[in-house]
């Protein structure tokens, strides 16, 4: 199980049921990816304003625009994706997930999703980034999208 540190800086209310689903999908992602259930893990999860995510995107990625989600991994995994083993009982800080709640709402409407599903999808996408996946080249993008679909339970 993962310890989820939630920080809502979006200035909007968020339904507790959505946050519970976020936690479920984080744990599902970690399970599907084989990240040991016996290892204590921690993720920071923040909901922010469009202005804040724009500033973070500009400052950390040098992309001067708003985005939907940012991921800040804390670990580097070997190329063969072997997982690191920690036996000290100290939680492994996987990283930070930052979602623009306003952008998630827009995308949910645009894609015909519920807000819950959109936030859960963005969370799964972000957890995969925390585990070392990326989508900068087409082959990696296809692999990452297939994993997202599997975790979300989407049909092809």
Sine and cosine of phi, psi and omega as CSV:
sin_phi,cos_phi,sin_psi,cos_psi,sin_omega,cos_omega
0.00,0.00,0.45,-0.89,-0.01,-1.00
-0.95,-0.30,0.59,-0.80,0.18,-0.98
-1.00,-0.02,0.83,-0.56,-0.06,-1.00
-0.95,-0.31,0.88,-0.47,0.06,-1.00
-0.99,-0.10,0.94,-0.34,-0.09,-1.00
-0.98,-0.21,0.72,-0.69,0.05,-1.00
-0.71,-0.71,0.94,-0.33,0.01,-1.00
-0.99,-0.11,0.98,-0.20,0.04,-1.00
-0.95,-0.32,0.34,0.94,-0.07,-1.00
-0.99,0.13,-0.20,0.98,-0.08,-1.00
0.92,0.38,0.30,0.95,0.05,-1.00
-0.79,-0.62,0.49,-0.87,0.06,-1.00
-0.96,0.29,0.55,-0.84,0.08,-1.00
-0.78,-0.63,0.72,-0.70,-0.01,-1.00
-0.91,0.41,0.75,-0.66,0.02,-1.00
-0.84,0.54,-0.57,0.82,0.00,-1.00
-0.87,0.49,-0.57,0.82,0.04,-1.00
-0.91,0.41,-0.69,0.72,0.01,-1.00
-0.90,0.43,-0.57,0.82,0.06,-1.00
-0.91,0.41,-0.65,0.76,0.05,-1.00
-0.92,0.40,-0.60,0.80,0.07,-1.00
-0.84,0.54,-0.74,0.68,0.01,-1.00
-0.88,0.48,-0.66,0.75,0.03,-1.00
-0.88,0.48,-0.71,0.71,-0.03,-1.00
-0.95,0.32,-0.52,0.85,0.10,-1.00
-0.89,0.45,-0.74,0.67,0.00,-1.00
-0.90,0.44,-0.62,0.78,0.04,-1.00
-0.89,0.46,-0.68,0.73,0.01,-1.00
-0.88,0.47,-0.73,0.68,0.00,-1.00
-0.89,0.45,-0.63,0.78,0.02,-1.00
-0.91,0.41,-0.75,0.66,0.00,-1.00
-0.87,0.49,-0.60,0.80,-0.02,-1.00
-0.99,0.11,0.00,1.00,0.09,-1.00
0.96,0.28,0.43,0.90,0.02,-1.00
-1.00,0.08,0.99,-0.12,-0.13,-0.99
-0.36,0.93,0.84,-0.54,0.01,-1.00
-0.95,0.33,-0.30,0.95,-0.01,-1.00
-1.00,0.09,-0.09,1.00,-0.01,-1.00
-0.99,-0.13,0.85,-0.53,0.05,-1.00
-0.92,0.39,0.70,-0.71,-0.08,-1.00
-0.75,-0.66,0.43,-0.90,0.03,-1.00
-0.66,-0.75,0.64,-0.77,0.08,-1.00
-0.72,-0.70,0.68,-0.74,0.13,-0.99
-1.00,-0.04,0.79,-0.62,-0.06,-1.00
-0.82,-0.57,0.90,-0.44,-0.03,-1.00
-0.84,-0.54,0.66,-0.75,0.17,-0.99
-0.96,-0.29,0.78,-0.62,-0.13,-0.99
-0.75,-0.66,0.11,-0.99,0.04,-1.00
-0.99,0.17,0.31,-0.95,0.09,-1.00
-0.85,0.52,-0.60,0.80,-0.01,-1.00
-0.91,0.42,-0.67,0.75,-0.03,-1.00
-0.93,0.37,-0.68,0.73,-0.02,-1.00
-0.93,0.36,-0.54,0.84,0.08,-1.00
-0.88,0.48,-0.74,0.67,-0.01,-1.00
-0.89,0.45,-0.69,0.73,0.02,-1.00
-0.90,0.44,-0.66,0.75,0.02,-1.00
-0.89,0.46,-0.67,0.74,0.02,-1.00
-0.92,0.39,-0.71,0.70,-0.09,-1.00
-0.95,0.32,-0.63,0.78,-0.12,-0.99
-0.98,-0.21,-0.39,0.92,-0.01,-1.00
-0.88,-0.47,-0.09,1.00,-0.05,-1.00
0.85,0.52,0.57,0.82,0.06,-1.00
-0.90,-0.43,0.93,-0.37,-0.15,-0.99
-1.00,0.02,0.91,0.40,0.06,-1.00
-0.32,-0.95,0.29,-0.96,0.09,-1.00
-0.93,0.36,0.46,-0.89,0.09,-1.00
-0.66,-0.75,0.07,-1.00,-0.03,-1.00
-1.00,0.00,-0.64,0.77,-0.07,-1.00
-0.53,-0.85,0.58,-0.81,0.12,-0.99
-0.80,-0.60,0.57,-0.82,0.01,-1.00
-0.82,-0.57,0.71,-0.70,0.04,-1.00
-0.81,-0.59,1.00,-0.01,0.00,-1.00
-0.91,0.41,0.56,-0.83,0.05,-1.00
-0.98,-0.22,-0.28,0.96,-0.06,-1.00
-0.90,-0.44,0.47,-0.88,0.16,-0.99
-0.92,-0.40,0.82,-0.57,-0.01,-1.00
-0.99,-0.14,0.52,-0.85,0.06,-1.00
-0.88,0.48,0.38,-0.93,0.00,-1.00
-0.81,0.58,-0.58,0.81,-0.03,-1.00
-0.99,0.17,0.08,1.00,0.06,-1.00
0.89,0.46,0.35,0.94,0.14,-0.99
-0.88,0.48,0.66,-0.75,-0.01,-1.00
-0.99,0.11,0.52,-0.85,0.04,-1.00
-0.98,0.20,0.61,-0.80,-0.03,-1.00
-0.95,-0.32,0.81,-0.59,0.05,-1.00
-0.87,-0.50,0.81,-0.59,-0.04,-1.00
-0.89,-0.45,0.29,0.96,-0.05,-1.00
-1.00,0.00,-0.13,0.99,-0.04,-1.00
0.98,0.20,0.06,1.00,0.02,-1.00
-1.00,0.05,0.74,-0.68,0.00,-1.00
-0.86,0.51,0.63,-0.77,0.07,-1.00
-1.00,0.07,0.89,-0.46,0.05,-1.00
-0.98,0.18,0.95,-0.32,-0.04,-1.00
-0.98,0.22,-0.55,0.84,0.02,-1.00
0.56,-0.83,-0.27,-0.96,-0.08,-1.00
-0.90,-0.44,0.67,-0.74,0.14,-0.99
-0.90,-0.43,0.80,-0.60,0.00,-1.00
-0.80,-0.60,0.86,-0.51,-0.05,-1.00
-0.87,-0.50,0.71,-0.70,0.15,-0.99
-0.99,0.17,0.94,-0.35,-0.03,-1.00
-0.89,0.46,-0.64,0.77,0.01,-1.00
-0.89,0.46,-0.69,0.73,0.00,-1.00
-0.92,0.38,-0.62,0.78,0.04,-1.00
-0.88,0.47,-0.64,0.77,0.04,-1.00
-0.90,0.44,-0.69,0.72,0.02,-1.00
-0.88,0.48,-0.73,0.69,-0.03,-1.00
-0.92,0.39,-0.59,0.80,0.03,-1.00
-0.87,0.50,-0.70,0.71,0.02,-1.00
-0.91,0.41,-0.71,0.71,-0.02,-1.00
-0.88,0.48,-0.66,0.75,-0.07,-1.00
-1.00,-0.05,-0.01,1.00,0.00,-1.00
0.95,0.30,0.48,0.88,0.02,-1.00
-0.98,-0.21,0.25,-0.97,0.22,-0.98
-0.98,0.18,0.33,-0.94,0.06,-1.00
-0.88,0.48,-0.64,0.77,0.01,-1.00
-0.85,0.53,-0.73,0.68,-0.02,-1.00
-0.90,0.43,-0.65,0.76,-0.02,-1.00
-0.90,0.43,-0.70,0.71,0.01,-1.00
-0.91,0.41,-0.64,0.77,0.03,-1.00
-0.91,0.42,-0.66,0.75,0.05,-1.00
-0.88,0.48,-0.74,0.67,0.01,-1.00
-0.87,0.49,-0.57,0.82,0.03,-1.00
-0.92,0.39,-0.73,0.68,0.03,-1.00
-0.85,0.52,-0.73,0.68,0.03,-1.00
-0.82,0.58,-0.73,0.69,-0.05,-1.00
-0.93,0.36,-0.65,0.76,0.03,-1.00
-0.88,0.47,-0.63,0.78,0.06,-1.00
-0.87,0.49,-0.63,0.78,0.10,-0.99
-0.88,0.47,-0.67,0.74,0.01,-1.00
-0.88,0.47,-0.46,0.89,0.00,-1.00
-1.00,-0.02,0.11,0.99,0.13,-0.99
0.97,-0.25,0.00,1.00,0.03,-1.00
-0.99,0.16,0.45,-0.89,0.06,-1.00
-0.55,-0.84,0.13,-0.99,-0.04,-1.00
-0.65,-0.76,0.61,0.80,-0.02,-1.00
-0.98,0.22,-0.49,0.87,0.08,-1.00
-0.90,-0.44,0.44,-0.90,-0.15,-0.99
-0.83,0.56,-0.67,0.74,-0.01,-1.00
-0.88,0.48,-0.69,0.72,0.03,-1.00
-0.92,0.39,-0.60,0.80,0.01,-1.00
-0.89,0.46,-0.68,0.73,0.03,-1.00
-0.90,0.45,-0.68,0.73,0.01,-1.00
-0.89,0.45,-0.70,0.71,-0.03,-1.00
-0.91,0.41,-0.68,0.74,0.01,-1.00
-0.89,0.45,-0.64,0.77,0.04,-1.00
-0.89,0.46,-0.65,0.76,0.02,-1.00
-0.92,0.40,-0.67,0.74,0.04,-1.00
-0.85,0.52,-0.73,0.69,0.00,-1.00
-0.88,0.47,-0.67,0.74,0.01,-1.00
-0.88,0.48,-0.73,0.68,-0.04,-1.00
-0.93,0.38,-0.65,0.76,-0.01,-1.00
-0.97,0.24,-0.25,0.97,-0.02,-1.00
0.99,0.15,0.34,0.94,0.01,-1.00
-0.96,0.28,0.52,-0.85,0.09,-1.00
-0.99,-0.15,0.55,-0.83,0.04,-1.00
-0.97,0.24,0.00,0.00,0.00,0.00
